[in-house]
Amino acid sequence: MNIAEIDSNYASVTVEGYDFIFYDAMKDVPDMLEGLPFGKKDGKYCRVPQNKLDLVSAGVRGLSWNTAGVKLRFVSNTPALTVRYTPAHTLDIDNIPFTTRAGVDVYRRKAGEEVFIHCGTLRYNGNSAESVKNALLCKSGNDTLYEYLINFPLYGGVSDFSVGIVKGSVFETAPQHKVEKPVLFYGSSITHGSAASRPGMNYCSRVCRALDAEEINLGFAGNAKGEDIMAELIASLDLAAFVYDYDHNAPTLEHLEATHSRFFNIIREKHPELPVIIMNRPSGWESDNIEALRKRRDVIFATYEEAKKKGDKNVWFIEGETLFDGPDRFDCTSDLTHPNDCGFERMYLKVMPVIKEALKI
């Protein structure tokens, strides 16, 4: 039997002269999906478990369908690569490019190389779902075996996603990451990806590419408020490291005081040896309200200090005010709050040495 006759996904499709076979990421190759510790079990592109959606806030519930941190990783010698997917849950925000809200980008490397090479980002004619289907994403021009990494949209989601591999090419699961367990990031719109020009430019993605680790991104723009349910969900996972910063989303100083240390302790109770990196906000220090920001910083630092006094040797603190240090500090954001690529570059350079120390790399 010819499977293409009963399942059109396996029919060969010609794009720019290449004959592609498409594989549905969730249905055909779920082992190649990353960044969905709950969604893969549920068969959904959702960052929160389906049976917990009613327990989280309305904001988290809606944003959980954004695919920040979700990736497809595989090995292939395909001479060209394409994708087809339907954007969904796309946020229309002025300072976030459409390529970040509904686009994907691709990295590849040869076996043994440490640095990923950017291949391309899809472009569109408006917000039409049809305009992103069967577009040629990149080509190698030869049959070299590469490890590919496709980053999904940060501030949007997908209702379906398929990758197109040239007919007859190798298509295999990628080897295990060097860091065997995922690194999880929880925080505000900055963690979520804010004003990055494309998905792979978020500092979380950059850190995990450099480490060769799976990324789990639990950034929820405006809605990361240190709720117990989120700490419990994070504590249910087996992680290499945990990074958190929800300073911007805590509505008041009192809210931060009531939740920050509690959030840490819920996770620490389940994972006494887990490396935890605590940060406060990287931006906003150019405002006139420095005293208020310092008070919030002190609350966050107190969580770290309390843990250290108890003998915790697996906790680190990164001073948010220093994250954009360097010339042209004002060029690090799109709006004095959300990092652009320059801002994420500086965050990456500050966070990377700390997380390498935490992971003993």
N, C-alpha and C positions, 0 to 999 in steps of 0.2 A: 504493500500500500504506500502511496506517495502522501506523506503527512501534509504537504502543502495543499492537497486537495480537500482536507478536512479542517485545516487550520491556516488561515491566510497569513498569519504572522511568519510562517516558515516559507512563504513564497518569495522567490527572488525578486528584488526591486532594483531597478537601474537608476542610479543617480550620478550624473556627470560621467557616464561611461563605465561606472563600477557597478557590479551586480552584488547587492547586499542581501544578507539574511538577517532578519531582526529577531532579537531575543528580548522578551518582556522581563525587566529586571526583577520584579516582585514574584512573578509566576514561574519563570524559567530558570533564573540564576540568582535566587535570594542569597546564596552564600557569597556572592560578589558584592552585596550591598553592605555598607557600613554606616554607622551613625544613627541607627534605628534599633536600639536595644529592646524597645517595647513594640515598635511598629512591625518588625519582621515576624514576631510571634502572632500579631493580630492580622497580618496581611494588609496593613494600611501604611500609607506614607504620613504617619503621625508620630510626634515625639513624646506623646503621653499615652499610657495604656488606655485602651478603649473602656475598660471597666473602672477607670479612675477619672474619666473626663468630668463626671458630675461632681467630683470632690474638689476640683481645682477651680480657680476663679474664672469668670467669663472671659477675661482677657487672655489668660493662659490657654484656655480651651480653644479660642479662636486661633491664636498664634501657634499652637502646637502642630497645626497643619502646614506651617511654613517649614521648608526642608533644610534649614540651616544645619550645616555639618554633615548632611547626607551625601554619600559618595558611592560610586560604582568603581570597583577596582578589579582588574583582570590582566592577564597576559595574552598577547596576540601578536602575530606577524602580519596582520592585515595591512595592505598597502594604503588603505584609506579607512576613515571612520566617520560614521554619521549617527545621529540620534533622531528619534521622533517622540514627542511627548505633548501633552496638553497642559499648559499652565493653568493653575487654579489658585484661588485664595491670594491673588496678587494684590499687594497694597499699592495704591496710587499716591506716592509721596514725592514731593518735588526734589528733595536733596538726596534721593536714593536712585541711582541709575536703573533703567529698565533691565539692563544686563545683570544687575544684582537681584532685582525683584523677580525676574522670570527667566534669566539666562543661565547657561551652564558654561563652564570652561574645563579644559582638558590639560593634564600634564602627562608626560611620559618620561621614562628613563630606561636605559639599557641595564641589563643585569650587572650588578656590581657598582654602578654609578650612585653617588650620594645625592646629586642635585637633579631635581625634576626640571624638565624643559617645557615651557608653555607652548601649547600648540594652537590654541585659538578659542575665540568666544563667538557664539552665535549672534548674528545681527537680525533685526526684524524690520518689517514694514508695518509699523503700528503694533497694536496689542492683539492681533489676530492669532488664535491658536494655530490656524492653518499655516501661518508663515514660518512656524518653527519645525514643521514636519519635513523629514527627508532632505534637510539641508546638509551639505557636505561640511563636516566640522574640521577635519584635518586630514592630511595624507603624509605618508613617509616616503612614498616614491620607490620603496623597495620592500623586501620581505623580512626585514630585521625584526627579531623578537623583542618587543618592548613590554614593560609594565605600564599600564594605563591607569589614570585616576581621573574620573569625571566628577566634578563638583556640581551638585544640584543648586537650584536657586536658594538664596538666603532669606529674602523677605517675601517669598511666595511659596507656592507648593505645586505639586503635580498630581493630576488624577490618574495618569498613566505614564510610563516611561519605558522606552525600548532602545537598545543600542544596536546599530547596524554594523556587521562585520562582513567584509568581502567574502563571498562564497568560496569555500575550500580552505580558508585560513584557520590557523590554530586559534582556539578561544578557550582559555583555561583559567581556573581560579588562581589568583596571585599568591605568591609565597607568604608565609606568616610574617607579620611585622617584626622588626627588631625589638620594639617594645611590645611585649606579648599581650598586655591588657590595654584597654582604652584609657585615654585622658579625657576627663569630663570638665566642661566649662559651664558655670551657671552665672547668669547676670542679666544686665540691662540690655538696651538697644546696642550698646557698644560690643558686648559679647555676641549679640545676635548678628552683627555685621554692619550695622549703620550705613555709612556712606562709602563703603568699599566700591571700587569701580567694577568689580566682578567677584564672584564667590570665593575664588582662591586667594584673594588679597586680604581677607579677614585675618587678624593676628592669630586666632585660634587655629585656622587652617595652616598658616605658615609654620607655626610651632610644630604641629603634628607631622607636616611633611618633612621638616628638618629632623625630627626625632625618628621618623618612620614608625608612627603610632596611629591607631584608629582614633578619630576625633568624635566625641559626643558633645554636641552643642545644645545646651539648654538655656540659650539666651532668649528672653521674652521682652520685647521692646515695651517699656513703660509698665510692665507687669511682673517683674521679678521682685517680689516683696518679702522673700525669706519665709514663706509659709511652711508650716510643719509638713504638709503633704508632699511638698517638693523635696524637702530634706529626706523624708522617708523613701521616696522614689529613688533618689540618688543613693541612699544607703542600701537599697536592695541590689545594687550592681557591684560587680567585682571589677575594680578599677586599678590602674597603675598610679594615677594621681588625680587630684581634684583641685580646680582653680575656681574661686568665686569672688564676685564683686557685684553687689546690687545697690551700692550707695545711691546712685542716681534715682532709683525707683522707690526707695524707702520714703514715704510721704512726709515724715517728720523725724526729728531727732529721737523723740520718744519711741516711735515705731522701730527705729534702728536699735535702740537700747533693748527693746523687748524681744527682738528677734535674732540679732546677729550671733550672739554667743550661743543661744538656744539652737540655732540652725547648725552651728559647728558641732555642738555636743550630741545632737541626734545622730549625725554621721559618725562622729568619733566613737560613740558607744558601740556601733556595729563594726567599725573598722579601726581598731586602736593603733594600727601601724601604717595606715594609708597616708601618703604624703599629701598635705593640704597647703595650698598657697592662697593666702588672703590678700586682697587688694582693696584699696579705696579708689574713688573716681579719678580718672586721669585728666579730666577737663573741668573747666569752670573756674579755674584758679585765677583767671584774669578778671573776675567779677569784683564788685565792691564789697562782697559779703564773705571775706576770707575767714573772719572769726567763726561764722556759722559752719563753714566747710571744715575748719580745724576741729570743731567740736565733734562733728560726724567722724572725722578721721580718728579722733581719740577713742571713740566708741569701738570702732573697728579694730584699732590697734590693741585695745583692752582684751579682745577675744584672743588675739595672738599672745599677749603678755600673760594672761591667765593660764593659757595652755602651757606655756614655757615654765611658769612657776610650778605647775603640777608635774613637771618632768617630761613633757611631751617633746620628743626629739624629731618629730616628723611634721612640723608646722613652720611655714615661712611667711613673712610679710613683705609686700612690695609697696613702697611709698608712691601713691598715685600722683602726687604733685610732680614727681620726677620723671614720669613716663614719657612726657613730650620734651624732655630736656634737649637743648641744642639750639643752634641758630634757627631763626625763622619759626619760632614756636607757634606763632599765629597761623602758620600755613598748615598745621597738623589737623585741622578740622574743617568741616564744610560750613559750620554755623556756630563755632565756639563751644560745641558740645560733642558732636559726632565725628569720630576720626575719619579722615580720608585715607588714601593709600600711604601718604607721608606719615600720618599719625599711627596707622597700624604697623608701619615699618619700625617706628621707634618703640612701640609697645612690644613688638616681637623681639627687638634687640635687648630690651630690659627683662622680659619674662624668660627668654630662652636660657640664659645662664642659671637662673634660679631653679627652673624645672629640671635642668640637667643635673644640678647638684642634688635636688630632691630624689631623682631617679638613679643617682650614683653613676652617671654616664661621664 
